[in-house]
Amino acid sequence: MESQHSDPTGGGQDNGRARTLGERVERVGDTAQEAWTRTREAFDDIKGTLDIQGRVDRHPYGTVAAAVGIGYVLGGGLFSPLTARILGLGLRIGLRLAAIPVLRDELFGFAEALGDRRAAGGEEGGARGGAQGTTQAKANKERQP
C-alpha cells in the first residue's frame, strides 16, 4: 500500500487522482467560460431592451439621478436616519399639498351654505325686516364667484 502512495514515477493511484483533478479544473474552467458568455449575452439583451445609451443621451440628468438613487438604496441607505428624515419631509409636504385643496373646498362650501341660509332667512322677513334681509341676500349673491 505504501508503494502506491510513494511511487516516484507518478504511476498508480496518485496519477489517477491528478488526472481527475486536471479534468475537474478543465471542466470548471469550461463551465465558468460558458457562464460568463451567457451573462454577457443576457446583459447585451437587457441593454438592447432598455436602450440605456439612448436614455442617457435623451435624459442625462434624469439618468444620473436614477443612478444615484439606485446606488443609495444598494449601498444600504434605505434604512438610515437620513432616509427617515427625507421621507418624513416628503410626507409632510405631500399631505399639505393634498390637504389644502380639500380644506379650501370645504371652507367654500361652508361659506356658501352659510350665505344661503342667511339669504333664505332674510327673504322670509325674519326678525330683521323684509327690506334689510333682501338687500343682504343680494349682496351675498354678488360676492359669490
Helices and strands as residue ranges (DSSP letters): H 2-5, H 13-50, H 52-58, H 60-74, G 77-79, H 81-123, H 130-143
